[in-house]
C-alpha cells in the first residue's frame, strides 16, 4: 500500500511514521495509529528490512530496530523500545511502555503487559502471558516482569508482576512464575519451582 492509499484508507498521514529501506508491507497494515494517551513523541519509527503482514497495527510513539517481522493480527502499542530482529507471530500483543532487546522471538497468542522488560535472544512460546498488576485497579502499582537475556519460556506459561527471570533460564510449559528465578535455572509447575540447572540438560 502506498502512503497516499494508506492515508486515504485510514485517515492517518504518513507523517506519523518513519520506516527504513527495503520494507515489505502487506495491504491492511496500520502504521502510526494514534493513541488516546498523552505521550511526548507520537512518531512511529521502524528500521530497515521490515516485513509487516496484513492485520498488523503498530501505534505511534514506538521505536523498532531493523529486520522487524510480524505475523497477522499483531498489535504493538505506543512508547515501546524494541531492538533489531524482532520476530512476532500472529495474534500477539505488545502493550505500551515495554523494552525489548535484540533477536527476540515471540510466538502466537502471546501477551506482553505494560512495562515488561525483555533482554536479548529471548524466546516466548505460544500462549505466554506476562502480568503487571499486583494490586488490581491500582494504576500507580503497575510493574511488569523482567525476562533477562537468553531465557526460553514454554507454552502457556504465566509470569507474575515484578518477577525477574535470570539470564539463560528455561521455564517449563504451563508454569506460573510467582517469584524470581535464579540465572540458568529450569523451573516447572504452579507455582513454579527450580528443578535443575539449564546447563545440566542433555539436548541429545
Helices and strands as residue ranges (DSSP letters): H 3-10, G 14-16, E 17-19, E 24-25, E 30-33, E 44-46, E 51-52, E 57-59, E 63-64, E 69-70, E 75-76, E 81-82, E 87-88, E 93-94, E 99-100, E 105-106, E 111-112, E 117-118, E 123-124, E 129-130, G 139-141, E 146-147, E 152-153, E 158-159, E 164-165, E 170-171, E 176-177, E 185-188, E 193-197, G 198-200
